[in-house]
Structure formats: C-alpha cells, structure tokens
Amino acid sequence: MKTLKGIVLSTKMDKTAVIIVEQIKTHRLYKKRLVRHKKYKVEIESFLVKAGDVVKVVETKPLSKDKYFKVVEVLK
C-alpha cells in the first residue's frame, strides 16, 4: 500500500479534503533537485482537519471518480 504525507489545502467538500504532496527528485544528468507537486482528494470520515494541517494518507480502493486515498492520522 502506498502512503503519502501532505498538507491540507481545502476542506470545503463533504467528507473530502484536498491535499498537496511535494516530491523532490534529482535530475539524472544535471543532478539538479526538482520539486514536483501533486494534488489528491482524500476521504476524511472521522478526522477533524483544517487547511494547513499535515496528514498521513494511505491508498484504498476507489471511493469515487477522483478519491482513492484515506486519511490515517493527523501529524500537525
């Protein structure tokens, strides 16, 4: 199972939050560090999260068209 750590951007939807995950990769030839961002929609059933919280999410079966991650714990 895939686990990711991200920052909550929005909680305006019902039982759904939008998080952003930042990945730092190194270019193979030039050795420059590249920062990549990706947004995910995650399920927040019983967690009280707000924008700016750092959360840990885990991959699940598809819950809707765009949602296939679920919040496991709130880190900050």
Biopython code that builds the backbone (N, CA, C, O; Angstrom):
import numpy as np
from Bio.PDB.StructureBuilder import StructureBuilder

atoms = [
    (1, "MET", "N", (0.826, -1.187, 0.000)),
    (1, "MET", "CA", (0.000, 0.000, 0.000)),
    (1, "MET", "C", (0.867, 1.247, 0.000)),
    (1, "MET", "O", (1.910, 1.294, 0.653)),
    (2, "LYS", "N", (0.439, 2.222, -0.716)),
    (2, "LYS", "CA", (1.167, 3.469, -0.839)),
    (2, "LYS", "C", (0.753, 4.427, 0.275)),
    (2, "LYS", "O", (-0.439, 4.643, 0.494)),
    (3, "THR", "N", (1.722, 4.997, 0.976)),
    (3, "THR", "CA", (1.428, 6.005, 1.994)),
    (3, "THR", "C", (2.120, 7.300, 1.607)),
    (3, "THR", "O", (3.264, 7.296, 1.153)),
    (4, "LEU", "N", (1.418, 8.401, 1.790)),
    (4, "LEU", "CA", (1.937, 9.721, 1.446)),
    (4, "LEU", "C", (1.720, 10.675, 2.601)),
    (4, "LEU", "O", (0.849, 10.461, 3.444)),
    (5, "LYS", "N", (2.520, 11.730, 2.633)),
    (5, "LYS", "CA", (2.372, 12.779, 3.636)),
    (5, "LYS", "C", (2.161, 14.088, 2.893)),
    (5, "LYS", "O", (2.929, 14.431, 1.994)),
    (6, "GLY", "N", (1.110, 14.825, 3.275)),
    (6, "GLY", "CA", (0.813, 16.055, 2.561)),
    (6, "GLY", "C", (0.168, 17.105, 3.447)),
    (6, "GLY", "O", (-0.142, 16.856, 4.612)),
    (7, "ILE", "N", (-0.026, 18.275, 2.875)),
    (7, "ILE", "CA", (-0.610, 19.416, 3.566)),
    (7, "ILE", "C", (-2.020, 19.631, 3.036)),
    (7, "ILE", "O", (-2.245, 19.607, 1.825)),
    (8, "VAL", "N", (-2.970, 19.842, 3.944)),
    (8, "VAL", "CA", (-4.370, 20.052, 3.566)),
    (8, "VAL", "C", (-4.520, 21.451, 2.969)),
    (8, "VAL", "O", (-4.110, 22.444, 3.569)),
    (9, "LEU", "N", (-5.116, 21.509, 1.776)),
    (9, "LEU", "CA", (-5.378, 22.785, 1.120)),
    (9, "LEU", "C", (-6.812, 23.241, 1.336)),
    (9, "LEU", "O", (-7.064, 24.419, 1.589)),
    (10, "SER", "N", (-7.762, 22.299, 1.235)),
    (10, "SER", "CA", (-9.163, 22.676, 1.292)),
    (10, "SER", "C", (-9.984, 21.564, 1.942)),
    (10, "SER", "O", (-9.706, 20.380, 1.751)),
    (11, "THR", "N", (-11.010, 21.965, 2.720)),
    (11, "THR", "CA", (-11.948, 21.001, 3.299)),
    (11, "THR", "C", (-13.383, 21.446, 3.027)),
    (11, "THR", "O", (-14.267, 21.197, 3.847)),
    (12, "LYS", "N", (-13.624, 22.085, 1.916)),
    (12, "LYS", "CA", (-14.931, 22.641, 1.608)),
    (12, "LYS", "C", (-15.949, 21.584, 1.174)),
    (12, "LYS", "O", (-17.153, 21.824, 1.260)),
    (13, "MET", "N", (-15.485, 20.417, 0.709)),
    (13, "MET", "CA", (-16.399, 19.364, 0.291)),
    (13, "MET", "C", (-16.825, 18.522, 1.487)),
    (13, "MET", "O", (-16.163, 18.525, 2.525)),
    (14, "ASP", "N", (-17.918, 17.812, 1.341)),
    (14, "ASP", "CA", (-18.439, 16.961, 2.401)),
    (14, "ASP", "C", (-17.639, 15.656, 2.460)),
    (14, "ASP", "O", (-17.599, 14.919, 1.475)),
    (15, "LYS", "N", (-17.005, 15.361, 3.593)),
    (15, "LYS", "CA", (-16.205, 14.148, 3.839)),
    (15, "LYS", "C", (-14.982, 14.039, 2.931)),
    (15, "LYS", "O", (-14.414, 12.955, 2.803)),
    (16, "THR", "N", (-14.565, 15.134, 2.300)),
    (16, "THR", "CA", (-13.441, 15.110, 1.374)),
    (16, "THR", "C", (-12.552, 16.318, 1.623)),
    (16, "THR", "O", (-13.030, 17.421, 1.890)),
    (17, "ALA", "N", (-11.239, 16.083, 1.528)),
    (17, "ALA", "CA", (-10.265, 17.169, 1.624)),
    (17, "ALA", "C", (-9.336, 17.091, 0.429)),
    (17, "ALA", "O", (-9.163, 16.026, -0.164)),
    (18, "VAL", "N", (-8.743, 18.208, 0.078)),
    (18, "VAL", "CA", (-7.743, 18.253, -0.986)),
    (18, "VAL", "C", (-6.394, 18.472, -0.313)),
    (18, "VAL", "O", (-6.219, 19.417, 0.456)),
    (19, "ILE", "N", (-5.436, 17.583, -0.614)),
    (19, "ILE", "CA", (-4.092, 17.737, -0.052)),
    (19, "ILE", "C", (-3.101, 17.908, -1.194)),
    (19, "ILE", "O", (-3.367, 17.523, -2.332)),
    (20, "ILE", "N", (-1.952, 18.492, -0.867)),
    (20, "ILE", "CA", (-0.871, 18.637, -1.838)),
    (20, "ILE", "C", (0.339, 17.876, -1.309)),
    (20, "ILE", "O", (0.722, 18.014, -0.147)),
    (21, "VAL", "N", (0.931, 17.071, -2.186)),
    (21, "VAL", "CA", (2.093, 16.258, -1.828)),
    (21, "VAL", "C", (3.281, 16.758, -2.635)),
    (21, "VAL", "O", (3.196, 16.918, -3.852)),
    (22, "GLU", "N", (4.378, 17.002, -1.950)),
    (22, "GLU", "CA", (5.584, 17.527, -2.584)),
    (22, "GLU", "C", (6.629, 16.413, -2.663)),
    (22, "GLU", "O", (6.928, 15.765, -1.660)),
    (23, "GLN", "N", (7.179, 16.195, -3.853)),
    (23, "GLN", "CA", (8.224, 15.198, -4.044)),
    (23, "GLN", "C", (9.457, 15.884, -4.608)),
    (23, "GLN", "O", (9.356, 16.699, -5.526)),
    (24, "ILE", "N", (10.616, 15.557, -4.062)),
    (24, "ILE", "CA", (11.873, 16.124, -4.533)),
    (24, "ILE", "C", (12.647, 15.015, -5.235)),
    (24, "ILE", "O", (12.966, 13.986, -4.639)),
    (25, "LYS", "N", (12.941, 15.241, -6.503)),
    (25, "LYS", "CA", (13.683, 14.264, -7.298)),
    (25, "LYS", "C", (14.936, 14.932, -7.847)),
    (25, "LYS", "O", (14.980, 16.154, -7.987)),
    (26, "THR", "N", (15.946, 14.140, -8.155)),
    (26, "THR", "CA", (17.192, 14.641, -8.718)),
    (26, "THR", "C", (17.239, 14.304, -10.205)),
    (26, "THR", "O", (16.953, 13.174, -10.601)),
    (27, "HIS", "N", (17.595, 15.278, -11.017)),
    (27, "HIS", "CA", (17.733, 15.064, -12.449)),
    (27, "HIS", "C", (18.900, 14.117, -12.699)),
    (27, "HIS", "O", (19.962, 14.259, -12.094)),
    (28, "ARG", "N", (18.699, 13.148, -13.594)),
    (28, "ARG", "CA", (19.734, 12.134, -13.812)),
    (28, "ARG", "C", (21.022, 12.696, -14.380)),
    (28, "ARG", "O", (22.110, 12.304, -13.957)),
    (29, "LEU", "N", (20.914, 13.609, -15.330)),
    (29, "LEU", "CA", (22.107, 14.124, -16.000)),
    (29, "LEU", "C", (22.702, 15.324, -15.282)),
    (29, "LEU", "O", (23.912, 15.380, -15.063)),
    (30, "TYR", "N", (21.876, 16.270, -14.920)),
    (30, "TYR", "CA", (22.372, 17.539, -14.384)),
    (30, "TYR", "C", (22.449, 17.583, -12.866)),
    (30, "TYR", "O", (23.007, 18.526, -12.307)),
    (31, "LYS", "N", (21.898, 16.578, -12.189)),
    (31, "LYS", "CA", (21.956, 16.453, -10.721)),
    (31, "LYS", "C", (21.287, 17.620, -9.997)),
    (31, "LYS", "O", (21.599, 17.894, -8.838)),
    (32, "LYS", "N", (20.386, 18.293, -10.665)),
    (32, "LYS", "CA", (19.658, 19.389, -10.030)),
    (32, "LYS", "C", (18.419, 18.822, -9.341)),
    (32, "LYS", "O", (17.771, 17.912, -9.858)),
    (33, "ARG", "N", (18.098, 19.371, -8.172)),
    (33, "ARG", "CA", (16.925, 18.912, -7.438)),
    (33, "ARG", "C", (15.677, 19.565, -8.019)),
    (33, "ARG", "O", (15.612, 20.787, -8.157)),
    (34, "LEU", "N", (14.691, 18.744, -8.358)),
    (34, "LEU", "CA", (13.449, 19.220, -8.929)),
    (34, "LEU", "C", (12.324, 18.966, -7.938)),
    (34, "LEU", "O", (12.226, 17.874, -7.378)),
    (35, "VAL", "N", (11.478, 19.957, -7.719)),
    (35, "VAL", "CA", (10.356, 19.827, -6.795)),
    (35, "VAL", "C", (9.091, 19.641, -7.613)),
    (35, "VAL", "O", (8.779, 20.457, -8.480)),
    (36, "ARG", "N", (8.370, 18.574, -7.340)),
    (36, "ARG", "CA", (7.119, 18.270, -8.027)),
    (36, "ARG", "C", (5.982, 18.284, -7.020)),
    (36, "ARG", "O", (6.131, 17.769, -5.912)),
    (37, "HIS", "N", (4.840, 18.869, -7.391)),
    (37, "HIS", "CA", (3.664, 18.946, -6.530)),
    (37, "HIS", "C", (2.520, 18.194, -7.207)),
    (37, "HIS", "O", (2.382, 18.233, -8.429)),
    (38, "LYS", "N", (1.703, 17.514, -6.409)),
    (38, "LYS", "CA", (0.520, 16.855, -6.940)),
    (38, "LYS", "C", (-0.604, 16.964, -5.917)),
    (38, "LYS", "O", (-0.382, 16.802, -4.717)),
    (39, "LYS", "N", (-1.800, 17.237, -6.397)),
    (39, "LYS", "CA", (-2.970, 17.355, -5.522)),
    (39, "LYS", "C", (-3.754, 16.044, -5.539)),
    (39, "LYS", "O", (-3.910, 15.413, -6.584)),
    (40, "TYR", "N", (-4.240, 15.650, -4.373)),
    (40, "TYR", "CA", (-5.059, 14.457, -4.234)),
    (40, "TYR", "C", (-6.319, 14.805, -3.454)),
    (40, "TYR", "O", (-6.290, 15.655, -2.564)),
    (41, "LYS", "N", (-7.431, 14.144, -3.789)),
    (41, "LYS", "CA", (-8.643, 14.230, -2.983)),
    (41, "LYS", "C", (-8.649, 13.028, -2.057)),
    (41, "LYS", "O", (-8.453, 11.895, -2.496)),
    (42, "VAL", "N", (-8.877, 13.282, -0.758)),
    (42, "VAL", "CA", (-8.811, 12.207, 0.226)),
    (42, "VAL", "C", (-10.085, 12.172, 1.064)),
    (42, "VAL", "O", (-10.766, 13.185, 1.229)),
    (43, "GLU", "N", (-10.391, 10.994, 1.586)),
    (43, "GLU", "CA", (-11.551, 10.772, 2.448)),
    (43, "GLU", "C", (-11.200, 11.150, 3.883)),
    (43, "GLU", "O", (-10.170, 10.724, 4.404)),
    (44, "ILE", "N", (-12.059, 11.955, 4.528)),
    (44, "ILE", "CA", (-11.840, 12.339, 5.936)),
    (44, "ILE", "C", (-13.102, 12.032, 6.730)),
    (44, "ILE", "O", (-13.823, 12.951, 7.118)),
    (45, "GLU", "N", (-13.377, 10.767, 6.977)),
    (45, "GLU", "CA", (-14.609, 10.384, 7.658)),
    (45, "GLU", "C", (-14.689, 10.944, 9.075)),
    (45, "GLU", "O", (-15.544, 11.782, 9.360)),
    (46, "SER", "N", (-13.807, 10.489, 9.966)),
    (46, "SER", "CA", (-13.938, 10.835, 11.384)),
    (46, "SER", "C", (-12.852, 11.790, 11.867)),
    (46, "SER", "O", (-12.783, 12.077, 13.063)),
    (47, "PHE", "N", (-12.014, 12.283, 10.985)),
    (47, "PHE", "CA", (-10.930, 13.182, 11.389)),
    (47, "PHE", "C", (-11.374, 14.632, 11.263)),
    (47, "PHE", "O", (-12.056, 15.005, 10.308)),
    (48, "LEU", "N", (-10.980, 15.444, 12.236)),
    (48, "LEU", "CA", (-11.241, 16.879, 12.170)),
    (48, "LEU", "C", (-9.977, 17.548, 11.654)),
    (48, "LEU", "O", (-9.034, 17.771, 12.413)),
    (49, "VAL", "N", (-9.955, 17.863, 10.383)),
    (49, "VAL", "CA", (-8.794, 18.511, 9.778)),
    (49, "VAL", "C", (-9.206, 19.867, 9.266)),
    (49, "VAL", "O", (-10.373, 20.098, 8.950)),
    (50, "LYS", "N", (-8.238, 20.768, 9.186)),
    (50, "LYS", "CA", (-8.474, 22.082, 8.629)),
    (50, "LYS", "C", (-7.307, 22.424, 7.710)),
    (50, "LYS", "O", (-6.286, 21.736, 7.718)),
    (51, "ALA", "N", (-7.452, 23.464, 6.934)),
    (51, "ALA", "CA", (-6.416, 23.861, 5.986)),
    (51, "ALA", "C", (-5.118, 24.164, 6.730)),
    (51, "ALA", "O", (-5.121, 24.877, 7.733)),
    (52, "GLY", "N", (-4.021, 23.623, 6.235)),
    (52, "GLY", "CA", (-2.717, 23.830, 6.851)),
    (52, "GLY", "C", (-2.235, 22.650, 7.668)),
    (52, "GLY", "O", (-1.054, 22.594, 8.011)),
    (53, "ASP", "N", (-3.107, 21.699, 7.996)),
    (53, "ASP", "CA", (-2.691, 20.518, 8.753)),
    (53, "ASP", "C", (-1.849, 19.595, 7.881)),
    (53, "ASP", "O", (-2.047, 19.506, 6.669)),
    (54, "VAL", "N", (-0.903, 18.911, 8.524)),
    (54, "VAL", "CA", (-0.101, 17.895, 7.843)),
    (54, "VAL", "C", (-0.726, 16.546, 8.169)),
    (54, "VAL", "O", (-0.910, 16.210, 9.338)),
    (55, "VAL", "N", (-1.054, 15.769, 7.130)),
    (55, "VAL", "CA", (-1.727, 14.491, 7.323)),
    (55, "VAL", "C", (-0.976, 13.376, 6.627)),
    (55, "VAL", "O", (-0.217, 13.604, 5.684)),
    (56, "LYS", "N", (-1.204, 12.162, 7.112)),
    (56, "LYS", "CA", (-0.653, 10.954, 6.507)),
    (56, "LYS", "C", (-1.825, 10.207, 5.880)),
    (56, "LYS", "O", (-2.830, 9.962, 6.546)),
    (57, "VAL", "N", (-1.705, 9.845, 4.603)),
    (57, "VAL", "CA", (-2.789, 9.175, 3.890)),
    (57, "VAL", "C", (-2.307, 7.834, 3.357)),
    (57, "VAL", "O", (-1.116, 7.628, 3.125)),
    (58, "VAL", "N", (-3.260, 6.928, 3.169)),
    (58, "VAL", "CA", (-2.952, 5.601, 2.654)),
    (58, "VAL", "C", (-3.880, 5.309, 1.476)),
    (58, "VAL", "O", (-5.025, 5.760, 1.447)),
    (59, "GLU", "N", (-3.371, 4.553, 0.512)),
    (59, "GLU", "CA", (-4.130, 4.223, -0.689)),
    (59, "GLU", "C", (-5.202, 3.188, -0.366)),
    (59, "GLU", "O", (-4.956, 2.256, 0.398)),
    (60, "THR", "N", (-6.395, 3.349, -0.948)),
    (60, "THR", "CA", (-7.507, 2.417, -0.755)),
    (60, "THR", "C", (-8.109, 2.077, -2.111)),
    (60, "THR", "O", (-7.626, 2.516, -3.155)),
    (61, "LYS", "N", (-9.162, 1.293, -2.071)),
    (61, "LYS", "CA", (-9.903, 1.042, -3.300)),
    (61, "LYS", "C", (-10.574, 2.342, -3.732)),
    (61, "LYS", "O", (-10.789, 3.214, -2.891)),
    (62, "PRO", "N", (-10.910, 2.503, -4.991)),
    (62, "PRO", "CA", (-11.534, 3.752, -5.423)),
    (62, "PRO", "C", (-12.841, 4.014, -4.680)),
    (62, "PRO", "O", (-13.748, 3.182, -4.688)),
    (63, "LEU", "N", (-12.926, 5.180, -4.038)),
    (63, "LEU", "CA", (-14.112, 5.561, -3.290)),
    (63, "LEU", "C", (-15.065, 6.396, -4.143)),
    (63, "LEU", "O", (-16.265, 6.440, -3.872)),
    (64, "SER", "N", (-14.541, 7.050, -5.161)),
    (64, "SER", "CA", (-15.344, 7.796, -6.131)),
    (64, "SER", "C", (-14.491, 7.946, -7.395)),
    (64, "SER", "O", (-13.482, 7.260, -7.555)),
    (65, "LYS", "N", (-14.900, 8.836, -8.276)),
    (65, "LYS", "CA", (-14.157, 9.027, -9.520)),
    (65, "LYS", "C", (-12.733, 9.510, -9.261)),
    (65, "LYS", "O", (-11.795, 9.062, -9.919)),
    (66, "ASP", "N", (-12.568, 10.435, -8.292)),
    (66, "ASP", "CA", (-11.260, 11.038, -8.039)),
    (66, "ASP", "C", (-10.624, 10.609, -6.727)),
    (66, "ASP", "O", (-9.429, 10.830, -6.534)),
    (67, "LYS", "N", (-11.383, 10.004, -5.819)),
    (67, "LYS", "CA", (-10.893, 9.712, -4.470)),
    (67, "LYS", "C", (-10.423, 8.272, -4.353)),
    (67, "LYS", "O", (-11.202, 7.339, -4.547)),
    (68, "TYR", "N", (-9.140, 8.093, -4.032)),
    (68, "TYR", "CA", (-8.619, 6.753, -3.754)),
    (68, "TYR", "C", (-7.559, 6.778, -2.675)),
    (68, "TYR", "O", (-6.683, 5.914, -2.644)),
    (69, "PHE", "N", (-7.627, 7.762, -1.785)),
    (69, "PHE", "CA", (-6.780, 7.845, -0.602)),
    (69, "PHE", "C", (-7.650, 8.141, 0.608)),
    (69, "PHE", "O", (-8.718, 8.741, 0.490)),
    (70, "LYS", "N", (-7.177, 7.710, 1.776)),
    (70, "LYS", "CA", (-7.912, 7.908, 3.030)),
    (70, "LYS", "C", (-6.952, 8.405, 4.088)),
    (70, "LYS", "O", (-5.817, 7.934, 4.146)),
    (71, "VAL", "N", (-7.372, 9.350, 4.935)),
    (71, "VAL", "CA", (-6.523, 9.887, 5.989)),
    (71, "VAL", "C", (-6.351, 8.835, 7.079)),
    (71, "VAL", "O", (-7.327, 8.253, 7.553)),
    (72, "VAL", "N", (-5.088, 8.595, 7.474)),
    (72, "VAL", "CA", (-4.785, 7.634, 8.544)),
    (72, "VAL", "C", (-4.574, 8.372, 9.862)),
    (72, "VAL", "O", (-5.095, 7.964, 10.899)),
    (73, "GLU", "N", (-3.798, 9.476, 9.815)),
    (73, "GLU", "CA", (-3.572, 10.248, 11.032)),
    (73, "GLU", "C", (-3.238, 11.688, 10.680)),
    (73, "GLU", "O", (-2.785, 11.998, 9.578)),
    (74, "VAL", "N", (-3.479, 12.562, 11.658)),
    (74, "VAL", "CA", (-3.132, 13.972, 11.525)),
    (74, "VAL", "C", (-1.815, 14.173, 12.263)),
    (74, "VAL", "O", (-1.735, 13.915, 13.464)),
    (75, "LEU", "N", (-0.777, 14.633, 11.558)),
    (75, "LEU", "CA", (0.546, 14.772, 12.159)),
    (75, "LEU", "C", (0.714, 16.098, 12.870)),
    (75, "LEU", "O", (1.285, 16.127, 13.960)),
    (76, "LYS", "N", (0.242, 17.198, 12.303)),
    (76, "LYS", "CA", (0.353, 18.521, 12.910)),
    (76, "LYS", "C", (-0.947, 19.261, 12.759)),
    (76, "LYS", "O", (-1.063, 20.402, 13.206)),
]
sb = StructureBuilder()
sb.init_structure("model")
sb.init_model(0)
sb.init_chain("A")
sb.init_seg("    ")
for serial, (resi, resn, name, xyz) in enumerate(atoms, 1):
    if name == "N":
        sb.init_residue(resn, " ", resi, " ")
    sb.init_atom(name, np.array(xyz, "f"), 0.0, 1.0, " ", f" {name:<3s}", serial, name[0])
structure = sb.get_structure()
